Amino acid sequence: MKQGEFIKTWRRRWFVLKQGRIFWFKEPQLTPFSKSRGVIPVSSCLTVKGAEDVLNKQFAFELSTNRDTMYFIADTDKEKEDWINAIGRSIVRHSKSVTDDEVLDYDSKQSGGTGRE
């Protein structure tokens, strides 16, 4: 279930995590013609974590971006944990983190490197 963005009611939605994006749909059966009701680019996500204590609802979790926090409720504890783990792995995979080349460049400057700035 997903909490509405403007009207904070809970609605059943079906989600797909694919190629660094989370899509949601109104219908459980997807076809090539299914139209998503929305999409969240995983690269814009900062954290995903349990939110049962925040919402006082079983199997709740939250997904935070730099703009807002979205709340979801899974059907089971295992489903909640599976979503948190899958989204968390996708956040790491699609984050705009420091590259290995930048780390090597930074390390060489710290240790004196070539003396060039």
N, CA, C and O atoms as a printed pandas DataFrame, in Angstrom:
     atom_number atom_name residue_name chain_id  residue_number  x_coord  y_coord  z_coord
0              1         N          MET        A               1    0.853   -1.171    0.000
1              2        CA          MET        A               1    0.000    0.000    0.000
2              3         C          MET        A               1    0.895    1.228    0.000
3              4         O          MET        A               1    2.006    1.210    0.530
4              5         N          LYS        A               2    0.394    2.282   -0.598
5              6        CA          LYS        A               2    1.141    3.530   -0.686
6              7         C          LYS        A               2    0.270    4.654   -0.168
7              8         O          LYS        A               2   -0.927    4.713   -0.451
8              9         N          GLN        A               3    0.875    5.538    0.588
9             10        CA          GLN        A               3    0.152    6.707    1.065
10            11         C          GLN        A               3    0.150    7.752   -0.033
11            12         O          GLN        A               3    1.178    8.001   -0.663
12            13         N          GLY        A               4   -1.000    8.364   -0.264
13            14        CA          GLY        A               4   -1.125    9.386   -1.299
14            15         C          GLY        A               4   -0.232   10.582   -1.033
15            16         O          GLY        A               4    0.075   10.907    0.113
16            17         N          GLU        A               5    0.180   11.230   -2.115
17            18        CA          GLU        A               5    1.086   12.372   -1.989
18            19         C          GLU        A               5    0.389   13.590   -1.400
19            20         O          GLU        A               5    0.960   14.275   -0.552
20            21         N          PHE        A               6   -0.828   13.868   -1.831
21            22        CA          PHE        A               6   -1.545   15.060   -1.361
22            23         C          PHE        A               6   -2.650   14.705   -0.372
23            24         O          PHE        A               6   -2.746   15.301    0.701
24            25         N          ILE        A               7   -3.484   13.732   -0.736
25            26        CA          ILE        A               7   -4.502   13.224    0.182
26            27         C          ILE        A               7   -3.894   11.992    0.834
27            28         O          ILE        A               7   -3.637   10.993    0.163
28            29         N          LYS        A               8   -3.666   12.061    2.122
29            30        CA          LYS        A               8   -2.861   11.056    2.825
30            31         C          LYS        A               8   -3.633    9.778    3.156
31            32         O          LYS        A               8   -3.512    9.247    4.260
32            33         N          THR        A               9   -4.418    9.290    2.208
33            34        CA          THR        A               9   -5.107    8.015    2.407
34            35         C          THR        A               9   -4.223    6.890    1.888
35            36         O          THR        A               9   -3.302    7.118    1.103
36            37         N          TRP        A              10   -4.517    5.663    2.339
37            38        CA          TRP        A              10   -3.754    4.490    1.924
38            39         C          TRP        A              10   -4.469    3.811    0.778
39            40         O          TRP        A              10   -5.668    3.547    0.857
40            41         N          ARG        A              11   -3.738    3.528   -0.285
41            42        CA          ARG        A              11   -4.315    2.847   -1.448
42            43         C          ARG        A              11   -3.428    1.684   -1.845
43            44         O          ARG        A              11   -2.201    1.762   -1.780
44            45         N          ARG        A              12   -4.076    0.597   -2.260
45            46        CA          ARG        A              12   -3.322   -0.567   -2.734
46            47         C          ARG        A              12   -2.758   -0.253   -4.108
47            48         O          ARG        A              12   -3.480    0.132   -5.028
48            49         N          ARG        A              13   -1.445   -0.428   -4.219
49            50        CA          ARG        A              13   -0.746   -0.237   -5.492
50            51         C          ARG        A              13    0.217   -1.399   -5.672
51            52         O          ARG        A              13    0.585   -2.069   -4.706
52            53         N          TRP        A              14    0.622   -1.633   -6.909
53            54        CA          TRP        A              14    1.559   -2.713   -7.229
54            55         C          TRP        A              14    2.822   -2.067   -7.764
55            56         O          TRP        A              14    2.765   -1.185   -8.621
56            57         N          PHE        A              15    3.967   -2.513   -7.252
57            58        CA          PHE        A              15    5.244   -1.867   -7.527
58            59         C          PHE        A              15    6.181   -2.774   -8.308
59            60         O          PHE        A              15    6.161   -3.998   -8.175
60            61         N          VAL        A              16    7.007   -2.126   -9.128
61            62        CA          VAL        A              16    8.053   -2.810   -9.884
62            63         C          VAL        A              16    9.327   -1.997   -9.709
63            64         O          VAL        A              16    9.341   -0.789   -9.947
64            65         N          LEU        A              17   10.403   -2.669   -9.290
65            66        CA          LEU        A              17   11.729   -2.049   -9.211
66            67         C          LEU        A              17   12.511   -2.572  -10.399
67            68         O          LEU        A              17   12.813   -3.763  -10.482
68            69         N          LYS        A              18   12.840   -1.665  -11.330
69            70        CA          LYS        A              18   13.502   -2.096  -12.559
70            71         C          LYS        A              18   14.413   -0.982  -13.080
71            72         O          LYS        A              18   14.007    0.177  -13.178
72            73         N          GLN        A              19   15.636   -1.352  -13.406
73            74        CA          GLN        A              19   16.611   -0.449  -14.020
74            75         C          GLN        A              19   16.714    0.888  -13.292
75            76         O          GLN        A              19   16.699    1.952  -13.911
76            77         N          GLY        A              20   16.819    0.814  -11.962
77            78        CA          GLY        A              20   17.040    2.018  -11.170
78            79         C          GLY        A              20   15.823    2.898  -10.983
79            80         O          GLY        A              20   15.952    4.073  -10.638
80            81         N          ARG        A              21   14.627    2.338  -11.208
81            82        CA          ARG        A              21   13.401    3.110  -11.005
82            83         C          ARG        A              21   12.349    2.246  -10.310
83            84         O          ARG        A              21   12.277    1.036  -10.526
84            85         N          ILE        A              22   11.541    2.887   -9.477
85            86        CA          ILE        A              22   10.411    2.206   -8.849
86            87         C          ILE        A              22    9.148    2.753   -9.521
87            88         O          ILE        A              22    8.851    3.945   -9.442
88            89         N          PHE        A              23    8.422    1.865  -10.176
89            90        CA          PHE        A              23    7.169    2.229  -10.838
90            91         C          PHE        A              23    6.018    1.713   -9.984
91            92         O          PHE        A              23    6.153    0.685   -9.321
92            93         N          TRP        A              24    4.874    2.424   -9.993
93            94        CA          TRP        A              24    3.699    1.854   -9.351
94            95         C          TRP        A              24    2.498    1.921  -10.278
95            96         O          TRP        A              24    2.355    2.807  -11.120
96            97         N          PHE        A              25    1.639    0.918  -10.068
97            98        CA          PHE        A              25    0.489    0.696  -10.941
98            99         C          PHE        A              25   -0.765    0.497  -10.104
99           100         O          PHE        A              25   -0.684    0.113   -8.938
100          101         N          LYS        A              26   -1.929    0.759  -10.702
101          102        CA          LYS        A              26   -3.207    0.523  -10.028
102          103         C          LYS        A              26   -3.628   -0.936  -10.099
103          104         O          LYS        A              26   -4.334   -1.418   -9.212
104          105         N          GLU        A              27   -3.208   -1.644  -11.137
105          106        CA          GLU        A              27   -3.659   -3.018  -11.355
106          107         C          GLU        A              27   -2.526   -4.011  -11.071
107          108         O          GLU        A              27   -1.357   -3.706  -11.306
108          109         N          PRO        A              28   -2.879   -5.206  -10.564
109          110        CA          PRO        A              28   -1.842   -6.207  -10.290
110          111         C          PRO        A              28   -1.330   -6.907  -11.544
111          112         O          PRO        A              28   -0.191   -7.372  -11.563
112          113         N          GLN        A              29   -2.149   -6.990  -12.588
113          114        CA          GLN        A              29   -1.719   -7.637  -13.825
114          115         C          GLN        A              29   -1.105   -6.593  -14.753
115          116         O          GLN        A              29   -1.762   -5.631  -15.150
116          117         N          LEU        A              30    0.159   -6.800  -15.086
117          118        CA          LEU        A              30    0.845   -5.856  -15.962
118          119         C          LEU        A              30    0.940   -6.423  -17.368
119          120         O          LEU        A              30    1.194   -7.611  -17.568
120          121         N          THR        A              31    0.730   -5.546  -18.330
121          122        CA          THR        A              31    0.878   -5.903  -19.738
122          123         C          THR        A              31    1.804   -4.876  -20.370
123          124         O          THR        A              31    2.141   -3.880  -19.730
124          125         N          PRO        A              32    2.224   -5.096  -21.615
125          126        CA          PRO        A              32    3.045   -4.073  -22.278
126          127         C          PRO        A              32    2.321   -2.725  -22.411
127          128         O          PRO        A              32    2.952   -1.704  -22.687
128          129         N          PHE        A              33    0.998   -2.726  -22.215
129          130        CA          PHE        A              33    0.217   -1.493  -22.353
130          131         C          PHE        A              33   -0.126   -0.855  -21.012
131          132         O          PHE        A              33   -0.773    0.192  -20.972
132          133         N          SER        A              34    0.302   -1.477  -19.915
133          134        CA          SER        A              34    0.023   -0.917  -18.586
134          135         C          SER        A              34    0.705    0.436  -18.439
135          136         O          SER        A              34    1.854    0.620  -18.844
136          137         N          LYS        A              35   -0.028    1.379  -17.850
137          138        CA          LYS        A              35    0.507    2.727  -17.646
138          139         C          LYS        A              35    0.818    2.902  -16.161
139          140         O          LYS        A              35   -0.048    2.720  -15.306
140          141         N          SER        A              36    2.065    3.256  -15.871
141          142        CA          SER        A              36    2.430    3.460  -14.468
142          143         C          SER        A              36    1.758    4.728  -13.952
143          144         O          SER        A              36    1.538    5.681  -14.699
144          145         N          ARG        A              37    1.438    4.720  -12.671
145          146        CA          ARG        A              37    0.829    5.891  -12.026
146          147         C          ARG        A              37    1.891    6.846  -11.512
147          148         O          ARG        A              37    1.593    7.982  -11.141
148          149         N          GLY        A              38    3.142    6.375  -11.491
149          150        CA          GLY        A              38    4.231    7.217  -11.033
150          151         C          GLY        A              38    5.540    6.459  -11.072
151          152         O          GLY        A              38    5.571    5.239  -11.233
152          153         N          VAL        A              39    6.621    7.208  -10.920
153          154        CA          VAL        A              39    7.952    6.602  -10.940
154          155         C          VAL        A              39    8.858    7.369   -9.979
155          156         O          VAL        A              39    8.783    8.593   -9.870
156          157         N          ILE        A              40    9.704    6.626   -9.294
157          158        CA          ILE        A              40   10.699    7.219   -8.393
158          159         C          ILE        A              40   12.071    6.779   -8.892
159          160         O          ILE        A              40   12.374    5.586   -8.880
160          161         N          PRO        A              41   12.912    7.727   -9.334
161          162        CA          PRO        A              41   14.275    7.338   -9.706
162          163         C          PRO        A              41   15.060    6.994   -8.439
163          164         O          PRO        A              41   15.146    7.805   -7.517
164          165         N          VAL        A              42   15.621    5.806   -8.399
165          166        CA          VAL        A              42   16.350    5.353   -7.209
166          167         C          VAL        A              42   17.542    6.267   -6.925
167          168         O          VAL        A              42   17.934    6.425   -5.769
168          169         N          SER        A              43   18.118    6.868   -7.962
169          170        CA          SER        A              43   19.273    7.755   -7.753
170          171         C          SER        A              43   18.906    8.978   -6.907
171          172         O          SER        A              43   19.793    9.627   -6.352
172          173         N          SER        A              44   17.609    9.303   -6.800
173          174        CA          SER        A              44   17.189   10.441   -5.977
174          175         C          SER        A              44   16.899   10.018   -4.535
175          176         O          SER        A              44   16.621   10.867   -3.688
176          177         N          CYS        A              45   16.959    8.721   -4.250
177          178        CA          CYS        A              45   16.642    8.208   -2.914
178          179         C          CYS        A              45   17.866    8.269   -2.005
179          180         O          CYS        A              45   18.985    7.973   -2.424
180          181         N          LEU        A              46   17.631    8.655   -0.768
181          182        CA          LEU        A              46   18.706    8.744    0.215
182          183         C          LEU        A              46   18.691    7.561    1.170
183          184         O          LEU        A              46   19.732    6.959    1.432
184          185         N          THR        A              47   17.498    7.220    1.699
185          186        CA          THR        A              47   17.394    6.125    2.655
186          187         C          THR        A              47   16.106    5.340    2.447
187          188         O          THR        A              47   15.120    5.857    1.922
188          189         N          VAL        A              48   16.139    4.090    2.866
189          190        CA          VAL        A              48   14.945    3.248    2.958
190          191         C          VAL        A              48   15.064    2.490    4.267
191          192         O          VAL        A              48   16.098    1.884    4.548
192          193         N          LYS        A              49   14.000    2.521    5.075
193          194        CA          LYS        A              49   14.061    1.876    6.383
194          195         C          LYS        A              49   12.655    1.611    6.906
195          196         O          LYS        A              49   11.674    2.174    6.420
196          197         N          GLY        A              50   12.584    0.745    7.904
197          198        CA          GLY        A              50   11.319    0.444    8.540
198          199         C          GLY        A              50   10.706    1.691    9.153
199          200         O          GLY        A              50   11.421    2.583    9.609
200          201         N          ALA        A              51    9.366    1.750    9.164
201          202        CA          ALA        A              51    8.680    2.928    9.711
202          203         C          ALA        A              51    7.474    2.529   10.551
203          204         O          ALA        A              51    6.524    3.300   10.688
204          205         N          GLU        A              52    7.512    1.327   11.111
205          206        CA          GLU        A              52    6.378    0.864   11.922
206          207         C          GLU        A              52    6.155    1.775   13.125
207          208         O          GLU        A              52    5.015    2.036   13.508
208          209         N          ASP        A              53    7.250    2.260   13.722
209          210        CA          ASP        A              53    7.130    3.136   14.882
210          211         C          ASP        A              53    6.631    4.530   14.491
211          212         O          ASP        A              53    5.941    5.179   15.277
212          213         N          VAL        A              54    6.971    4.992   13.294
213          214        CA          VAL        A              54    6.549    6.314   12.822
214          215         C          VAL        A              54    5.052    6.320   12.525
215          216         O          VAL        A              54    4.334    7.232   12.933
216          217         N          LEU        A              55    4.592    5.297   11.812
217          218        CA          LEU        A              55    3.194    5.245   11.373
218          219         C          LEU        A              55    2.289    4.473   12.327
219          220         O          LEU        A              55    1.064    4.544   12.230
220          221         N          ASN        A              56    2.906    3.731   13.255
221          222        CA          ASN        A              56    2.159    2.842   14.143
222          223         C          ASN        A              56    1.331    1.838   13.334
223          224         O          ASN        A              56    0.186    1.533   13.667
224          225         N          LYS        A              57    1.951    1.337   12.258
225          226        CA          LYS        A              57    1.323    0.332   11.397
226          227         C          LYS        A              57    2.324   -0.778   11.136
227          228         O          LYS        A              57    3.502   -0.527   10.882
228          229         N          GLN        A              58    1.833   -2.018   11.202
229          230        CA          GLN        A              58    2.676   -3.174   10.976
230          231         C          GLN        A              58    3.138   -3.213    9.520
231          232         O          GLN        A              58    2.379   -2.862    8.616
232          233         N          PHE        A              59    4.389   -3.641    9.291
233          234        CA          PHE        A              59    5.008   -3.836    7.972
234          235         C          PHE        A              59    5.209   -2.523    7.198
235          236         O          PHE        A              59    5.298   -2.540    5.970
236          237         N          ALA        A              60    5.281   -1.392    7.905
237          238        CA          ALA        A              60    5.463   -0.086    7.249
238          239         C          ALA        A              60    6.946    0.181    7.009
239          240         O          ALA        A              60    7.804   -0.230    7.791
240          241         N          PHE        A              61    7.226    0.878    5.913
241          242        CA          PHE        A              61    8.587    1.348    5.655
242          243         C          PHE        A              61    8.533    2.682    4.936
243          244         O          PHE        A              61    7.506    3.057    4.369
244          245         N          GLU        A              62    9.646    3.391    4.966
245          246        CA          GLU        A              62    9.704    4.722    4.356
246          247         C          GLU        A              62   10.868    4.811    3.397
247          248         O          GLU        A              62   11.895    4.152    3.557
248          249         N          LEU        A              63   10.673    5.649    2.397
249          250        CA          LEU        A              63   11.685    5.920    1.377
250          251         C          LEU        A              63   11.863    7.427    1.326
251          252         O          LEU        A              63   10.917    8.165    1.052
252          253         N          SER        A              64   13.092    7.883    1.594
253          254        CA          SER        A              64   13.352    9.326    1.651
254          255         C          SER        A              64   14.189    9.786    0.476
255          256         O          SER        A              64   15.155    9.134    0.080
256          257         N          THR        A              65   13.796   10.927   -0.072
257          258        CA          THR        A              65   14.596   11.627   -1.079
258          259         C          THR        A              65   14.987   12.964   -0.467
259          260         O          THR        A              65   14.627   13.251    0.675
260          261         N          ASN        A              66   15.717   13.782   -1.210
261          262        CA          ASN        A              66   16.081   15.093   -0.661
262          263         C          ASN        A              66   14.870   16.034   -0.616
263          264         O          ASN        A              66   14.929   17.092    0.012
264          265         N          ARG        A              67   13.772   15.649   -1.281
265          266        CA          ARG        A              67   12.576   16.501   -1.295
266          267         C          ARG        A              67   11.477   16.045   -0.344
267          268         O          ARG        A              67   10.788   16.879    0.244
268          269         N          ASP        A              68   11.300   14.730   -0.182
269          270        CA          ASP        A              68   10.213   14.257    0.672
270          271         C          ASP        A              68   10.449   12.830    1.150
271          272         O          ASP        A              68   11.416   12.171    0.769
272          273         N          THR        A              69    9.533   12.381    1.997
273          274        CA          THR        A              69    9.547   11.019    2.508
274          275         C          THR        A              69    8.234   10.363    2.134
275          276         O          THR        A              69    7.160   10.909    2.386
276          277         N          MET        A              70    8.325    9.183    1.529
277          278        CA          MET        A              70    7.138    8.437    1.122
278          279         C          MET        A              70    6.991    7.233    2.027
279          280         O          MET        A              70    7.981    6.646    2.464
280          281         N          TYR        A              71    5.748    6.869    2.307
281          282        CA          TYR        A              71    5.472    5.746    3.201
282          283         C          TYR        A              71    4.734    4.639    2.458
283          284         O          TYR        A              71    3.902    4.892    1.588
284          285         N          PHE        A              72    5.067    3.395    2.831
285          286        CA          PHE        A              72    4.503    2.208    2.205
286          287         C          PHE        A              72    4.181    1.196    3.296
287          288         O          PHE        A              72    4.769    1.228    4.377
288          289         N          ILE        A              73    3.243    0.297    3.006
289          290        CA          ILE        A              73    2.940   -0.811    3.902
290          291         C          ILE        A              73    2.921   -2.085    3.068
291          292         O          ILE        A              73    2.166   -2.204    2.103
292          293         N          ALA        A              74    3.758   -3.026    3.455
293          294        CA          ALA        A              74    3.808   -4.325    2.782
294          295         C          ALA        A              74    2.757   -5.243    3.402
295          296         O          ALA        A              74    2.178   -4.924    4.440
296          297         N          ASP        A              75    2.520   -6.372    2.762
297          298        CA          ASP        A              75    1.532   -7.327    3.277
298          299         C          ASP        A              75    2.087   -8.218    4.383
299          300         O          ASP        A              75    1.331   -8.711    5.220
300          301         N          THR        A              76    3.412   -8.428    4.393
301          302        CA          THR        A              76    4.036   -9.292    5.403
302          303         C          THR        A              76    5.372   -8.675    5.832
303          304         O          THR        A              76    5.893   -7.777    5.171
304          305         N          ASP        A              77    5.905   -9.163    6.928
305          306        CA          ASP        A              77    7.205   -8.694    7.383
306          307         C          ASP        A              77    8.296   -9.075    6.384
307          308         O          ASP        A              77    9.198   -8.282    6.115
308          309         N          LYS        A              78    8.214  -10.290    5.835
309          310        CA          LYS        A              78    9.211  -10.725    4.848
310          311         C          LYS        A              78    9.165   -9.835    3.610
311          312         O          LYS        A              78   10.210   -9.461    3.078
312          313         N          GLU        A              79    7.971   -9.495    3.150
313          314        CA          GLU        A              79    7.839   -8.618    1.984
314          315         C          GLU        A              79    8.432   -7.240    2.280
315          316         O          GLU        A              79    9.108   -6.656    1.434
316          317         N          LYS        A              80    8.177   -6.728    3.476
317          318        CA          LYS        A              80    8.759   -5.433    3.873
318          319         C          LYS        A              80   10.279   -5.500    3.824
319          320         O          LYS        A              80   10.925   -4.631    3.240
320          321         N          GLU        A              81   10.854   -6.541    4.442
321          322        CA          GLU        A              81   12.311   -6.691    4.449
322          323         C          GLU        A              81   12.867   -6.880    3.045
323          324         O          GLU        A              81   13.929   -6.345    2.725
324          325         N          ASP        A              82   12.169   -7.630    2.210
325          326        CA          ASP        A              82   12.612   -7.830    0.820
326          327         C          ASP        A              82   12.646   -6.505    0.065
327          328         O          ASP        A              82   13.597   -6.234   -0.668
328          329         N          TRP        A              83   11.615   -5.678    0.238
329          330        CA          TRP        A              83   11.598   -4.375   -0.437
330          331         C          TRP        A              83   12.706   -3.462    0.088
331          332         O          TRP        A              83   13.397   -2.810   -0.695
332          333         N          ILE        A              84   12.874   -3.414    1.404
333          334        CA          ILE        A              84   13.930   -2.569    1.977
334          335         C          ILE        A              84   15.296   -3.003    1.450
335          336         O          ILE        A              84   16.109   -2.160    1.070
336          337         N          ASN        A              85   15.555   -4.310    1.424
337          338        CA          ASN        A              85   16.843   -4.810    0.938
338          339         C          ASN        A              85   17.026   -4.530   -0.553
339          340         O          ASN        A              85   18.094   -4.079   -0.967
340          341         N          ALA        A              86   16.004   -4.790   -1.360
341          342        CA          ALA        A              86   16.120   -4.572   -2.809
342          343         C          ALA        A              86   16.306   -3.093   -3.133
343          344         O          ALA        A              86   17.146   -2.742   -3.962
344          345         N          ILE        A              87   15.534   -2.232   -2.493
345          346        CA          ILE        A              87   15.670   -0.791   -2.742
346          347         C          ILE        A              87   17.019   -0.302   -2.230
347          348         O          ILE        A              87   17.678    0.504   -2.887
348          349         N          GLY        A              88   17.434   -0.787   -1.058
349          350        CA          GLY        A              88   18.739   -0.391   -0.506
350          351         C          GLY        A              88   19.879   -0.759   -1.434
351          352         O          GLY        A              88   20.775    0.050   -1.674
352          353         N          ARG        A              89   19.851   -1.990   -1.964
353          354        CA          ARG        A              89   20.898   -2.397   -2.924
354          355         C          ARG        A              89   20.858   -1.527   -4.175
355          356         O          ARG        A              89   21.903   -1.159   -4.711
356          357         N          SER        A              90   19.665   -1.200   -4.637
357          358        CA          SER        A              90   19.536   -0.371   -5.833
358          359         C          SER        A              90   20.031    1.060   -5.577
359          360         O          SER        A              90   20.634    1.674   -6.457
360          361         N          ILE        A              91   19.778    1.583   -4.383
361          362        CA          ILE        A              91   20.280    2.924   -4.035
362          363         C          ILE        A              91   21.801    2.932   -4.115
363          364         O          ILE        A              91   22.390    3.846   -4.693
364          365         N          VAL        A              92   22.437    1.919   -3.538
365          366        CA          VAL        A              92   23.903    1.839   -3.569
366          367         C          VAL        A              92   24.389    1.724   -5.017
367          368         O          VAL        A              92   25.330    2.410   -5.417
368          369         N          ARG        A              93   23.749    0.862   -5.793
369          370        CA          ARG        A              93   24.159    0.621   -7.177
370          371         C          ARG        A              93   24.003    1.883   -8.042
371          372         O          ARG        A              93   24.807    2.109   -8.947
372          373         N          HIS        A              94   22.980    2.702   -7.773
373          374        CA          HIS        A              94   22.703    3.854   -8.627
374          375         C          HIS        A              94   23.080    5.190   -7.988
375          376         O          HIS        A              94   22.739    6.250   -8.513
376          377         N          SER        A              95   23.784    5.139   -6.855
377          378        CA          SER        A              95   24.172    6.391   -6.202
378          379         C          SER        A              95   25.267    7.072   -7.008
379          380         O          SER        A              95   26.028    6.435   -7.736
380          381         N          LYS        A              96   25.315    8.372   -6.854
381          382        CA          LYS        A              96   26.354    9.150   -7.531
382          383         C          LYS        A              96   27.530    9.276   -6.566
383          384         O          LYS        A              96   27.893   10.373   -6.142
384          385         N          SER        A              97   28.115    8.128   -6.229
385          386        CA          SER        A              97   29.198    8.100   -5.251
386          387         C          SER        A              97   30.528    8.411   -5.916
387          388         O          SER        A              97   30.632    8.528   -7.137
388          389         N          VAL        A              98   31.522    8.536   -5.085
389          390        CA          VAL        A              98   32.870    8.806   -5.568
390          391         C          VAL        A              98   33.378    7.603   -6.357
391          392         O          VAL        A              98   33.214    6.460   -5.929
392          393         N          THR        A              99   33.988    7.859   -7.497
393          394        CA          THR        A              99   34.512    6.767   -8.321
394          395         C          THR        A              99   35.883    6.343   -7.825
395          396         O          THR        A              99   36.528    7.072   -7.070
396          397         N          ASP        A             100   36.329    5.171   -8.243
397          398        CA          ASP        A             100   37.659    4.683   -7.866
398          399         C          ASP        A             100   38.748    5.640   -8.330
399          400         O          ASP        A             100   39.721    5.858   -7.608
400          401         N          ASP        A             101   38.603    6.220   -9.533
401          402        CA          ASP        A             101   39.602    7.161  -10.048
402          403         C          ASP        A             101   39.706    8.384   -9.156
403          404         O          ASP        A             101   40.806    8.877   -8.910
404          405         N          GLU        A             102   38.571    8.885   -8.664
405          406        CA          GLU        A             102   38.603   10.049   -7.782
406          407         C          GLU        A             102   39.285    9.701   -6.459
407          408         O          GLU        A             102   40.026   10.516   -5.909
408          409         N          VAL        A             103   39.038    8.495   -5.947
409          410        CA          VAL        A             103   39.674    8.061   -4.701
410          411         C          VAL        A             103   41.181    7.994   -4.904
411          412         O          VAL        A             103   41.931    8.498   -4.068
412          413         N          LEU        A             104   41.647    7.378   -6.002
413          414        CA          LEU        A             104   43.078    7.277   -6.279
414          415         C          LEU        A             104   43.699    8.657   -6.431
415          416         O          LEU        A             104   44.790    8.903   -5.918
416          417         N          ASP        A             105   43.016    9.560   -7.130
417          418        CA          ASP        A             105   43.519   10.911   -7.311
418          419         C          ASP        A             105   43.629   11.631   -5.968
419          420         O          ASP        A             105   44.622   12.308   -5.700
420          421         N          TYR        A             106   42.609   11.483   -5.128
421          422        CA          TYR        A             106   42.604   12.108   -3.815
422          423         C          TYR        A             106   43.735   11.547   -2.951
423          424         O          TYR        A             106   44.443   12.302   -2.286
424          425         N          ASP        A             107   43.903   10.217   -2.962
425          426        CA          ASP        A             107   44.962    9.582   -2.171
426          427         C          ASP        A             107   46.343   10.063   -2.592
427          428         O          ASP        A             107   47.203   10.292   -1.741
428          429         N          SER        A             108   46.565   10.219   -3.892
429          430        CA          SER        A             108   47.895   10.644   -4.354
430          431         C          SER        A             108   48.173   12.082   -3.926
431          432         O          SER        A             108   49.318   12.431   -3.636
432          433         N          LYS        A             109   47.134   12.920   -3.883
433          434        CA          LYS        A             109   47.326   14.308   -3.416
434          435         C          LYS        A             109   47.618   14.330   -1.920
435          436         O          LYS        A             109   48.415   15.147   -1.458
436          437         N          GLN        A             110   46.983   13.443   -1.157
437          438        CA          GLN        A             110   47.173   13.398    0.296
438          439         C          GLN        A             110   48.581   12.949    0.656
439          440         O          GLN        A             110   49.152   13.432    1.633
440          441         N          SER        A             111   49.150   12.028   -0.123
441          442        CA          SER        A             111   50.470   11.489    0.220
442          443         C          SER        A             111   51.596   12.243   -0.471
443          444         O          SER        A             111   52.739   11.788   -0.488
444          445         N          GLY        A             112   51.268   13.391   -1.036
445          446        CA          GLY        A             112   52.295   14.148   -1.727
446          447         C          GLY        A             112   52.218   13.919   -3.211
447          448         O          GLY        A             112   52.463   14.843   -3.987
448          449         N          GLY        A             113   51.883   12.709   -3.633
449          450        CA          GLY        A             113   51.678   12.387   -5.045
450          451         C          GLY        A             113   52.816   12.871   -5.918
451          452         O          GLY        A             113   53.988   12.626   -5.631
452          453         N          THR        A             114   52.457   13.558   -6.984
453          454        CA          THR        A             114   53.451   14.036   -7.931
454          455         C          THR        A             114   53.864   15.463   -7.647
455          456         O          THR        A             114   54.770   15.993   -8.289
456          457         N          GLY        A             115   53.207   16.080   -6.695
457          458        CA          GLY        A             115   53.522   17.467   -6.396
458          459         C          GLY        A             115   52.700   18.427   -7.231
459          460         O          GLY        A             115   52.800   19.639   -7.044
460          461         N          ARG        A             116   51.885   17.917   -8.151
461          462        CA          ARG        A             116   51.033   18.780   -8.991
462          463         C          ARG        A             116   49.689   18.997   -8.291
463          464         O          ARG        A             116   49.196   18.115   -7.588
464          465         N          GLU        A             117   49.128   20.136   -8.483
465          466        CA          GLU        A             117   47.807   20.436   -7.925
466          467         C          GLU        A             117   46.799   20.475   -9.037
467          468         O          GLU        A             117   45.617   20.712   -8.791
